Amino acid sequence: MPENCIFCKIVAGEIPASVVYEDDSVIAIRDINPQAPVHLLVIPREHVAGLSNLDEEHVEMAGRALLAARRVAETQDELAAGFRLIVNNGEAAGQTVAHLHLHILGGRRFSEGMVPG
């Protein structure tokens, strides 16, 4: 675990978070800076800096994160009509924490061109 990774610290229980789901592979929390009425983060327990750092050894972890995103979304009544799943990759794309994570956004209608950070 990188010393300065806030998500690794959340996964380890060193920093409190509003946990909505967890299993052996991921933890899902409410975003502290929501960009939609529902804004959740699915964070793999394994530290991988970003999507560009995924390779064949991470296939199972990535798949489990996607399935967990579906499970998390199913627990939120506000997402029954649909949700947006976003993975930012790199600082220029809005990734502010260098630990792969998925954003689940919903609870409102999104315009086609708008992708919240």
Summary of the structure (lengths in Angstrom):
residues: 117
radius of gyration: 13.6
end to end distance: 25.0
largest distance: 39.3
contacts: 309
relative contact order: 0.23
helix: 29%
strand: 21%
